[in-house]
Amino acid sequence: MEAAAPHGPAEPTPSAHSAGLTVTSPERMRELGRRLAGLLRAGDLVLLSGELGAGKTTLTRGLGEGLGVRGAVTSPTFVIARVHPSLGDGPPLVHVDAYRLSGGLEEMEDLDLDVSLPESVIVVEWGEGKVEELTEDRLQVVIHRAVGDTTDEVRRVTVTGLGTRWAATDLAVLSA
């Protein structure tokens, strides 16, 4: 049983469940992305959160490798979004960086994410509070790293599946 949040009761999320993982290097973060790609299908929305340099783009590189998409996955900070078509019969990867966007879904409407979602896997860095309205079914990935003057590569990653899409998915396979 989950305890209530310290600032009041948590929003009800009856079909939410999480997996916590420790990642020790950038290559392990890419491996996590490749494993996560094995769970994804067209129509999935993945929100990535974490400090600058936490590993969001590195995780997305692994997702791209696991999904078998074309093109190098790099941070789309200045172009906001990149589409990586599938090299096979899988879904394309739409990689969005919402860091410079201050508004919610309205500001992102020009990206047509709602149109792309049914046939794509959409990954949004810095998407909290901006794209949740697209679908109740989503993965939220939070990457925690030590802050301050540190060279520590260790990251604590929490993957939470929300909605009926993720209710029966065993996220524990990510820690393999």
C-alpha positions in Angstrom: 0.0 0.0 0.0 1.4 3.4 -1.0 1.5 6.2 1.6 -0.2 9.5 0.8 2.1 12.2 -0.5 3.3 14.6 2.2 1.4 17.5 0.7 -1.9 15.8 0.8 -3.4 12.7 -0.8 -2.0 11.5 -4.1 -4.2 11.5 -7.2 -5.8 8.1 -7.6 -3.9 6.0 -10.1 -5.4 2.6 -9.7 -3.5 1.1 -12.5 -0.1 2.6 -11.8 2.9 0.5 -10.9 6.6 1.2 -10.8 10.1 -0.3 -11.1 13.1 1.2 -9.5 16.6 0.6 -11.1 20.1 1.6 -10.5 22.1 2.5 -13.6 25.9 2.7 -13.2 27.1 4.1 -16.6 26.0 5.7 -19.8 26.3 2.4 -21.6 24.0 0.8 -19.0 21.5 3.6 -19.5 21.5 2.8 -23.3 21.0 -0.9 -22.4 18.0 0.1 -20.2 16.6 2.0 -23.3 17.0 -1.1 -25.4 15.2 -3.2 -22.9 12.5 -0.6 -22.5 12.0 -0.6 -26.3 11.0 -4.2 -26.1 8.0 -3.2 -24.1 6.9 -0.4 -26.4 4.5 -0.3 -29.3 2.8 2.2 -31.5 0.6 4.5 -29.5 2.9 4.6 -26.4 3.9 7.9 -24.8 7.0 8.0 -22.6 7.8 11.1 -20.4 11.4 11.5 -19.3 12.3 13.7 -16.3 15.6 14.4 -14.6 18.2 17.1 -14.1 20.3 18.4 -17.0 22.9 15.6 -17.8 20.9 12.9 -16.0 20.8 10.7 -19.1 17.4 11.3 -20.8 18.9 11.5 -24.3 21.2 8.6 -23.6 18.2 6.5 -22.6 16.4 7.7 -25.8 19.4 6.6 -27.9 18.9 3.1 -26.5 15.2 3.3 -27.2 16.0 4.2 -30.8 18.4 1.3 -31.1 15.9 -1.1 -29.6 13.1 0.1 -31.9 15.4 -0.1 -34.9 14.9 3.4 -36.2 16.8 5.4 -38.7 19.2 8.2 -37.8 21.3 9.1 -34.8 19.2 10.0 -31.8 20.5 13.3 -30.5 19.0 15.9 -28.3 16.3 17.8 -30.2 16.7 20.8 -27.8 16.9 23.4 -30.6 14.5 21.8 -33.1 12.1 20.7 -30.4 11.2 17.4 -32.1 12.8 14.8 -34.4 11.1 11.9 -36.1 13.1 8.7 -36.6 11.4 6.4 -39.1 11.6 2.6 -38.5 14.1 0.7 -40.5 11.7 -2.3 -40.4 8.0 -2.8 -39.7 8.1 -1.2 -36.2 6.7 2.2 -35.2 8.7 5.4 -35.8 10.2 7.2 -32.8 9.2 10.8 -32.2 11.7 12.4 -29.9 10.6 15.7 -28.3 12.5 18.1 -26.0 10.0 20.3 -24.3 12.7 22.1 -22.1 12.3 25.5 -23.9 8.5 25.2 -24.0 6.8 26.9 -21.1 3.1 26.1 -21.8 1.1 23.0 -21.7 -0.3 20.9 -24.5 -1.6 24.1 -26.3 1.9 25.2 -26.9 2.8 21.8 -28.3 -0.2 21.6 -30.6 2.0 22.7 -33.6 3.9 19.4 -33.2 0.8 17.4 -33.9 1.7 14.8 -31.3 -2.0 13.8 -31.0 -1.9 12.9 -34.7 1.4 11.1 -34.5 0.7 9.1 -31.3 -1.5 6.3 -32.7 1.3 5.1 -35.1 4.4 6.2 -33.2 6.3 5.9 -30.0 6.6 9.4 -28.6 9.3 10.2 -26.1 9.1 13.6 -24.5 12.0 15.0 -22.4 10.9 17.6 -19.9 7.3 16.7 -20.7 5.8 16.8 -17.2 2.8 19.2 -17.0 2.9 19.6 -20.8 1.7 16.4 -22.6 -0.1 14.2 -20.1 -3.5 15.2 -21.7 -2.5 13.2 -24.8 -3.3 9.9 -23.1 -3.9 8.4 -19.7 -1.8 5.5 -20.7 1.9 6.4 -20.5 5.2 5.6 -19.0 6.9 8.1 -16.7 10.6 7.7 -16.4 12.4 9.8 -13.7 16.2 9.8 -13.6 17.8 10.9 -10.4 21.5 11.7 -10.2 23.8 13.2 -7.6 23.9 17.0 -8.0 26.8 19.3 -7.3 30.5 18.8 -8.0 30.5 15.1 -8.7 31.7 12.7 -11.4 29.4 10.0 -10.2 27.8 8.1 -13.1 25.2 6.3 -10.9 21.6 7.1 -11.7 18.5 5.9 -9.9 15.7 5.4 -12.5 12.1 5.0 -11.6 9.7 3.7 -14.4 6.0 4.1 -13.7 3.3 2.7 -15.9 0.1 4.6 -15.8 -3.3 3.5 -17.3 -4.7 0.3 -18.5 -2.1 -0.1 -21.2 0.5 -0.7 -18.6 -1.6 -2.5 -15.9 -0.5 -6.0 -17.0 3.0 -5.1 -18.1 5.8 -6.5 -15.8 8.2 -3.6 -15.5 10.5 -5.8 -13.4 11.9 -7.2 -16.7 13.8 -3.9 -17.1 16.1 -4.8 -14.3 17.3 -7.9 -16.0 
